[in-house]
């Protein structure tokens, strides 16, 4: 695709504006639309074309990138122009679930359009930087056609033709992020529970500690994969009694400091579930297996 191949961006929240700005920075002809038209003003000054209606926006480009609040809003926005989707490609970067992605794909293709689903692993300020990557799933031919254009937003990672993969990985990555931040908040609450405690000073210790622990994740992941394929015995293990005792100490200290133990209770429940199922040692495969079979 040449940089003259036009693109339309529907939705100009913080992320949508960042996506449109990235296309404009590559001198790509970019049409933009938003319910609140004023959100396009800065992009217009950068060279974007303002569409006064969704129909005008959709018919302005063969590639329509959508970044709205949720899939319900996407459907509501595109429904009136369903007949104009034929021959066009919709790339939906709206956060949603795999089942929503499958439903949207069926709806778009049912109206003669092509569809890719995606997940943006970036914040608006990092779009189009080396730190940004965007997940895509759907037909390979569609991704290959627009790979160069989509690469202007950040590293384009194609996961496969299962339309729900991008949203599944997106949400799984965000799950890891949310739990990391919960852990950070709880750790800081404990560390600052005493007079003179400094969140910043404590974090200078926490970051290298977590960085070292994160280096174990690929090894844990390899053991999970081996368990799934060959039921191989894990080698990275620790006695469950040690894990339970250590976590109980953390929870006791938190209570003594007047800090809620809520973020830790699910971790303790997971360890206790392993014990209840006869496990004597903790391992990543056992933990993942337990989570996947939980009701």
matplotlib code that plots the C-alpha trace (Angstrom):
import matplotlib.pyplot as plt

x = [0.0, 1.3, 1.0, -1.7, -4.0, -6.6, -7.9, -10.9, -10.8, -14.2, -14.0, -11.8, -11.4, -7.8, -6.9, -8.7, -7.1, -3.7, -4.4, -5.4, -2.4, -0.1, -1.6, -1.3, 2.4, 3.0, 1.3, -1.5, -4.8, -7.0, -10.7, -12.0, -15.4, -16.7, -20.1, -18.7, -17.3, -15.0, -12.8, -11.5, -10.4, -6.7, -6.5, -8.0, -5.2, -2.8, -4.4, -7.2, -10.5, -13.6, -16.6, -19.9, -21.6, -20.7, -21.7, -19.3, -16.6, -17.1, -17.3, -14.2, -11.8, -11.5, -10.0, -12.1, -10.4, -12.8, -12.0, -15.1, -16.3, -17.5, -18.9, -22.5, -21.5, -19.6, -22.7, -24.9, -22.6, -22.2, -25.8, -27.2, -24.4, -24.4, -25.1, -22.0, -19.6, -19.5, -15.9, -14.5, -12.3, -13.3, -10.5, -12.1, -9.6, -12.4, -11.9, -14.2, -14.5, -13.8, -17.6, -18.2, -15.5, -17.0, -20.4, -19.1, -17.1, -20.2, -22.2, -19.7, -19.0, -22.7, -22.9, -20.1, -17.2, -13.9, -13.1, -10.1, -10.3, -7.6, -6.3, -4.1, -1.3, -0.3, -1.5, -2.3, 1.1, 3.0, 1.0, 3.4, 6.5, 8.7, 6.9, 3.5, 2.2, -1.3, -2.7, -4.7, -6.8, -8.8, -8.1, -4.4, -5.1, -6.9, -4.0, -1.4, -3.2, -3.1, 0.0, 2.0, -0.8, -1.5, 2.3, 2.1, 0.3, 2.9, 4.3, 1.5, 1.3, -0.9, -2.1, -4.1, -7.3, -9.4, -11.2, -11.3, -7.6, -6.8, -9.4, -8.5, -4.8, -5.7, -7.8, -5.4, -2.5, -4.7, -5.5, -1.8, -1.5, -4.5, -3.2, 0.3, -1.1, -3.2, -0.1, 1.7, -1.1, -1.2, 2.6, 2.7, -0.2, 1.8, 5.1, 3.6, 1.5, 4.2, 5.0, 7.8, 7.1, 7.9, 6.0, 8.8, 11.6, 9.8, 9.2, 12.9, 13.2, 10.0, 10.9, 14.2, 12.6, 9.6, 12.0, 14.0, 10.8, 9.5, 12.5, 11.1, 7.9, 9.3, 10.5, 7.1, 5.4, 7.6, 6.6, 2.9, 3.2, 5.1, 2.3, -0.3, 1.4, 3.3, 2.2, 5.9, 6.8, 7.6, 11.0, 10.3, 8.4, 8.0, 6.3, 2.7, 3.1, 5.8, 3.7, 0.7, 2.7, 4.4, 1.2, -0.5, 2.4, 1.8, -1.9, -1.3, 1.1, -1.3, -4.1, -1.8, -1.0, -4.6, -4.3, -7.0, -6.2, -8.7, -6.2, -4.4, -7.5, -7.8, -4.2, -4.7, -7.9, -5.9, -3.3, -5.9, -7.6, -4.4, -4.1, -7.7, -6.9, -4.0, -1.1, 1.9, 4.0, 3.3, 4.1, 3.0, 1.3, -0.7, -1.8, -2.9, -4.7, -6.6, -7.6, -8.8, -11.0, -12.4, -16.2]
y = [0.0, 3.5, 6.4, 7.8, 4.9, 6.6, 5.5, 6.5, 6.7, 6.4, 7.6, 10.4, 9.8, 10.0, 6.8, 7.5, 10.9, 9.2, 6.7, 9.4, 11.5, 8.6, 8.1, 11.8, 11.8, 9.3, 11.7, 9.3, 10.7, 10.4, 11.0, 11.3, 11.3, 11.7, 12.4, 15.5, 17.2, 19.5, 16.6, 16.6, 20.2, 19.6, 16.7, 18.9, 21.4, 18.6, 17.7, 15.3, 15.5, 16.0, 13.7, 15.2, 11.8, 8.2, 7.5, 10.2, 8.7, 5.1, 5.9, 8.0, 5.1, 1.4, 0.9, 1.9, 1.9, 1.9, 2.9, 3.5, 2.9, -0.7, -3.1, -1.9, 1.6, 0.2, -1.7, 1.3, 3.5, 1.2, -0.1, 2.8, 2.4, -1.4, -1.2, 0.8, -1.7, -3.9, -4.0, -2.2, -3.4, -2.7, -2.9, -2.8, -1.7, -1.3, -3.2, -6.2, -10.0, -12.8, -13.6, -9.9, -10.0, -13.1, -11.5, -8.3, -10.2, -12.1, -8.9, -7.1, -10.0, -10.5, -7.1, -7.8, -6.2, -7.6, -7.6, -7.7, -7.5, -5.9, -5.0, -1.9, -2.6, 1.0, 4.2, 7.2, 8.8, 5.7, 5.0, 4.8, 4.4, 1.3, 0.5, 0.2, -3.1, -3.9, -7.4, -8.5, -11.6, -12.5, -13.7, -13.6, -12.1, -9.1, -8.5, -8.9, -6.4, -3.7, -4.8, -1.7, 0.7, -0.9, -0.9, 2.9, 2.6, 0.4, -3.1, -5.1, -8.6, -11.0, -13.9, -16.0, -16.4, -17.2, -13.8, -13.9, -14.3, -10.6, -9.7, -12.8, -11.9, -8.2, -9.0, -11.5, -9.0, -6.4, -8.9, -9.3, -5.5, -5.0, -7.6, -6.1, -2.7, -4.2, -5.8, -2.5, -0.6, -3.2, -3.3, 0.5, 0.6, -1.7, 0.1, 3.5, 2.3, 3.4, 7.0, 8.2, 5.5, 6.7, 5.3, 6.5, 5.1, 1.8, 1.6, 2.0, -1.4, -2.9, -2.3, -4.3, -7.0, -7.4, -7.2, -10.1, -12.1, -11.3, -13.0, -16.3, -16.0, -17.5, -20.5, -20.9, -20.5, -23.2, -25.6, -24.8, -25.6, -28.8, -29.8, -29.1, -31.2, -34.0, -33.8, -33.3, -32.9, -29.3, -28.6, -25.1, -25.9, -25.0, -26.6, -25.5, -25.3, -22.8, -20.7, -20.8, -19.9, -17.0, -15.6, -15.9, -13.9, -11.2, -11.1, -11.0, -8.1, -6.2, -6.6, -5.4, -2.3, -1.6, -2.6, -4.6, -8.2, -8.3, -8.3, -11.3, -13.4, -14.7, -15.8, -17.7, -19.3, -20.5, -22.1, -23.7, -25.1, -26.8, -28.3, -29.5, -31.3, -33.2, -31.1, -31.0, -28.5, -25.3, -25.1, -22.8, -25.7, -26.8, -23.2, -22.6, -25.9, -25.1, -21.7, -23.1, -25.7, -23.3, -22.8]
z = [0.0, -0.8, 1.6, -0.8, 0.0, 2.2, 5.6, 7.7, 11.5, 13.3, 16.9, 18.2, 21.8, 23.1, 21.4, 18.1, 17.8, 18.4, 15.6, 13.2, 14.0, 13.4, 9.9, 9.2, 10.4, 7.6, 5.2, 4.6, 3.4, 6.5, 6.9, 10.5, 12.1, 15.6, 17.1, 18.7, 15.6, 17.6, 18.6, 15.0, 14.9, 15.8, 13.3, 10.6, 11.2, 10.6, 7.2, 8.0, 6.2, 8.4, 7.5, 8.5, 8.7, 9.2, 5.6, 4.3, 6.5, 5.4, 1.7, 1.9, 2.2, 1.4, 5.0, 8.0, 11.4, 14.3, 17.8, 19.9, 23.5, 23.0, 20.4, 21.1, 20.0, 17.0, 15.8, 16.5, 14.5, 11.5, 11.3, 9.3, 6.7, 6.5, 2.8, 2.2, 3.8, 0.7, -0.7, 2.3, 5.2, 8.8, 11.3, 14.7, 17.5, 20.1, 23.3, 23.6, 24.0, 21.6, 21.3, 20.4, 17.8, 16.2, 16.2, 14.6, 12.0, 11.0, 10.7, 8.6, 6.3, 6.0, 4.5, 2.0, 3.9, 5.2, 8.9, 11.2, 14.9, 16.9, 20.4, 21.0, 23.4, 23.9, 25.5, 23.3, 23.9, 22.8, 19.6, 16.6, 18.9, 19.2, 22.5, 20.9, 19.4, 18.1, 17.9, 14.9, 14.0, 11.0, 7.5, 6.6, 3.2, 4.7, 7.2, 4.4, 2.3, 5.0, 6.9, 5.9, 6.7, 10.1, 10.9, 11.0, 14.3, 16.0, 15.5, 13.8, 15.4, 13.5, 15.7, 13.2, 11.4, 14.6, 14.8, 18.6, 19.3, 19.3, 21.8, 23.9, 24.1, 24.6, 27.6, 29.0, 28.7, 30.4, 33.1, 33.9, 34.0, 36.3, 38.8, 38.6, 39.5, 42.3, 43.7, 43.5, 45.3, 48.1, 48.5, 48.7, 51.2, 53.4, 53.0, 53.8, 56.7, 59.1, 59.7, 57.4, 54.8, 51.3, 48.3, 46.0, 48.1, 48.4, 44.7, 44.1, 45.8, 44.3, 40.6, 40.5, 42.6, 40.2, 37.2, 38.6, 39.2, 35.7, 34.3, 35.6, 33.5, 30.2, 32.1, 33.8, 30.5, 28.9, 31.7, 31.2, 27.5, 28.3, 30.7, 28.0, 25.3, 27.1, 30.8, 31.6, 35.3, 36.2, 37.7, 39.0, 42.1, 45.8, 48.7, 49.0, 52.7, 52.3, 49.9, 52.2, 55.3, 53.5, 52.2, 55.6, 57.1, 54.5, 55.2, 59.0, 58.6, 56.3, 58.9, 61.7, 59.5, 58.9, 55.2, 53.5, 52.5, 49.7, 46.9, 48.5, 49.3, 45.7, 45.8, 49.1, 47.7, 44.7, 46.9, 49.2, 46.1, 45.0, 48.5, 48.4, 45.1, 46.6, 45.4, 47.7, 45.7, 43.8, 40.1, 37.3, 35.4, 38.4, 39.1, 35.5, 35.3, 38.5, 37.2, 33.9, 35.7, 38.3, 38.1]

ax = plt.figure().add_subplot(projection="3d")
ax.plot(x, y, z, "-o")
ax.set_aspect("equal")
plt.show()
